[in-house]
Structure formats: structure tokens, C-alpha cells
Amino acid sequence: MTRLPTNCLVAMALCCLPALAGCVDQEKKKALADLETTQTALATANSDLATTRAALQTTQKEKAGLQKEVQNLQSQNETQRTQIDKLTADVRTSESQSEKLKVQVTQLTARVQSSEADIERLKKQLASVQETAKENEVLKAKNAGLEKDVAEKVAQIKSVQEKVAELQKKLDAALKPPAKPAP
């Protein structure tokens, strides 16, 4: 932008110089050639200026689009931050629940181990009870055998008592003085 006024001043100074100095035709021609060169440079500068202005407008439009995009990205960023905060809170909650579950698992593991020890103890008791039950069965069988023997002995004793009673009767009868015959 500062180049345009400078170019104009240079062109005017070149144009006015020959008139002030009273130039000869050669100098006039040279001044006219310089004027044409300056005018060409001015036209080129004006063209560059127009191109630059068009580029500036395009850049400004792009800037406006980029600003909208930045605003959209900022909005998305805020949404994502909110989501991240929520997810972070969820992760913390999950970690807390995980810790509680770990404690519960530890407690349950201890209970399982205690239960396994109780099961082993109960298995030993069951084996002992089964052993005792087997011994009881053996004793019951022996008892049944003894009861059978006792019943046989009782029967033998009754038989012997009956024989003894018979023999006692016979002995009593034999020991009894003979009865006197009746006259």
C-alpha cells in the first residue's frame, strides 16, 4: 500500500523535472520513455494490488471459515472434555468398585479355605463315624452270634433242667419207701 503513493510521486517528479529544467527534445524523449516505464510499473503495481486485494479477500473468507471451524472445534473440545470428565468419574467409580470386589474376593477366598478345612475335618469325622459304624456292625454281628449262643445255651439249660427235674422225680420216687401194702 505504501508502494503506490511512492510510485506516483516518483512518476510525477520525473514528468515535472524536464519541464522545470527546460529539457531538450532528447531529454524530453528520455523523460517520456521514463514516464512510460513508470506508467507500466504503475499499471503492474495496480495489477499486483488488485491481485493482492483479491488474495486478501480470499484469505479473509478463509479466515472467517477457519474461525467458524475453530469455534466448532472448541465446541467439540468442550463436549469431549465433558465426556472425558464423565468417563474419568466412571473410571474412578469402577476402580472403587474393583477394590471393593477385590476385598470381597479375598474374604470369600478365606471363607472357601476355611470351608475346605472344615470339609476335610468333617471327612475325617465321617471316616471315623463310618469306621465306628463298621465296628458297630461287627459288634452287632458278634452280639447276634452271642445272643444265638445264649439262646442255644438257654435251650440246653432248659433241656438239662427238664432232665434234672425228671431225674429228681425218679430219684424221689426211688428214695421214697415202698408203700406198705394195704391189709
ABEGO torsion letter per residue (X at the ends): XAAAAAAAAAAAAAAAAAAAAGBBAAAAAAAAAAAAAAAAAAAAAAAAAAAAAAAAAAAAAAAAAAAAAAAAAAAAAAAAAAAAAAAAAAAAAAAAAAAAAAAAAAAAAAAAAAAAAAAAAAAAAAAAAAAAAAAAAAAAAAAAAAAAAAAAAAAAAAAAAAAAAAAAAAAAAAABBBBBBBX
